[in-house]
Amino acid sequence: MNFFKRALKSTKVKWGRSLLLLAVFTAILVFVLAGLTIRSAAQEAAEQAQKDVSATVTLSANREAAFQKQTEETDTESGGRPDPGSFSLTPVSVSDAEKIAVLDNVASFSFESSASALANSGITAISSSDTSETSEETDTATDAAPNGENMGGAMGGGKPQMIQADFQISGVSNTAQTSGFTDGTAKIIEGEGITDSDKDTNNVVIDSTLASANDLSVGDTFIITSTEDEETTYEMTIKGIYESSETSSSMGMNFNFMNPANTLYTYYTFANTLNGSTEDDTIDSAVYTLTDPNKITDFINEAENLIDTSTFSLQSNDTMFQAMLEPLNNVASFSQNVVLLVAVAGIIILTLIIMITIRERRHELGVLLSLGESRSKIVLQLFAEVAICMIVALGVASFSGNVVANAVGQQLLDQQTETSTDSPAEQQGEQMPGGGNRGPGGQPGGTSNPLTVSEQVSDLEITVQPAQLGLLAAVAFGISLLSVFLASIGILRLNPRKILLN
């Protein structure tokens, strides 16, 4: 009788032991398959994230270099401290921004400028009690100041702000390409957004809350004035109305222009006009959305060759991309560890079971050896017995593993996603108007919307693929082979005569 027939008979006769091996092997393979499928699904989701979520690079004035240059010039001339009022930034040239826009890996871009404005007629800014109190204090401070001068700081374009502004003017080349609209924080609900066709016009897109409070609709007009020159008025025509989920920050509760509802989108040339600039070929910043976030470093290196890096700087913002990848990478790493741990534990458990089996079958093995059966065939018999249970366990695991993988994988992803979105506000920076990157109000270069990130990684499509079943079979074969080999070391030292005498 050959070793395989003996293995079949032994498996049938010792059905209790066979069931134990089957149960252990099934449990091992189910979790191994779950780990493999979860890891594969997480990797596929990460690859899809590269297509769905983009990174941005912002071109703006190099503040650090400008301040350092101003300090050096002051030290050379007077040896004293630099005058804060003399600090200025060079606006970005549109021609330089357009050179970068034609580079590879640029999916879209937006030219942006910011300004502030006052309500004149036909519109009133959304305010709060804190804002009213602040306005009264400001008026009092203005009256008390020498020669009627206002004590306010610098706002919008780095120029002195004479009085508190009512509106934040976000000048863009295309609202559809700004961060607030691309990450889902804002969306057009009536009319149209700002496009290149709005250049040199007074068309504006306003918040739905502001429109509702002032009973305004698409096509209506209202008048605003510049904070730089209250004598000059501008009649604005509402081109569209947007709805935003952005919430007001603590600063927004104190200043009207920092309330997200008071953000007005216009073409960037109009923002330049409000700032008193007569040049239409300059902007505060340019934001480039990249096709492949993984090549963001290469893009920056290539773009820096087209600009004066002592005057301008390129800042990357792949927060949303990294925030989406973090839970997926954590799930993939955890599932890989599960596969390794379960495989090692399986080898140990099966080795112990086979060693116990060999101890119980010492007499049987001694008889076989005394009859001239080779030790290698006895080891192959033991392997065949384990392999029979392994094959059945593979079939069971292939059907039940997908159910376990979906349950465990979704739970892991939910936990990781919740952790990733617990403290988004702590990571979001706030910057006063006039800079390239801002936080509240869906301004250019703002950080990602954590709710959008959470929604985009809320599900894993976990399905068992043939490649994963093949890998599972290889793992099962390896576990069986290694377990039998470790447990069979003692067989190689068996003395049949001593076994039979005992």
PyMOL commands that set and color helices and strands:
alter all, ss='L'
color gray80, all
select helices_A, chain A and resi 3-13+15-52+63-77+84-86+94-101+129-144+146-148+175-177+179-182+196-198+208-213+256-258+260-262+268-274+293-304+319-360+362-370+375-420+424-427+440-442+450-456+466-493+496-501
alter helices_A, ss='H'
color red, helices_A
select strands_A, chain A and resi 56-61+92-93+106-121+154-155+159-160+167-172+186-191+203-207+221-226+233-244+263-267+282-283+285-290+312-317
alter strands_A, ss='S'
color yellow, strands_A
deselect
rebuild
show_as cartoon
